[in-house]
């Protein structure tokens, strides 16, 4: 490949691309508070294809792309939707079929240990809301393999935990008249050991489940926010490099007496 006529600008484009790439991730980190959503969004900025600088001789182009399919949904938002209707059930490897031929999935939900003192104060509001109440955690932390929490009496593998109140759906579409939901901790199991301990409940979703409505989400213009914040720094970086290249070209033209 021929040597570029604009070496300072080419280097500045590489620097600017890295600057935008890093800042975009920082904006996403502070904007997206849900861990799963944040991780899915950031994964699209952590692939080799997410950043590219191309020198075409007459032009230099830098492209930074979020390759995650989740990113577009987060950026544009979405209306409320019924999750079972969005699933291609026959194509899901973990989907099972009942005796009547209906597809269903066992969906795990993770719950987090209760914190005290400084650790609780240092936790984010999201982390605190996801933590088990202390009385529930005290029982859950002592569960043995095969045991699970219940609002009822301790019997067999079921272990009573205090304060297991019925779950009240936040979305009106998930409220079923005459139906009382179990506590979100009903059936909770303790899995793993040591630092690998996880607390999980499992719920069944079928093709025709009445609930499982996902709430509407407004758009989160993370990319646009990144551009607004980083544009002044990128502009100054490129202007300085372009000026340096122009000075070099002018000096070369003066030395040779021939226009560059």
Secondary structure, 3 states (H helix, E strand, C coil): CCCCCCHHHHHHHHHHHHHHHHHHHHHHHHHCCCHHHHHHHHHCCCCHHHEEEEECCCCEEEEECCCCHHHHHHHHCECCEEHHHHCCHHHCCCCEECCCCCEEEEEEEEEECCCCHHHHHHCCHHHHHHECCHHHHHHHCCCCCCCEEECCCCECCEEECCCCCCCCCCCHHHCCCCCCCCCCCCCCEEECCHHHCEEEEEEEEECCCCCCEECCECCCCHHHHHHHHHHHHHHHHHHHHHHHHHHHHHHHHHHHCCCC
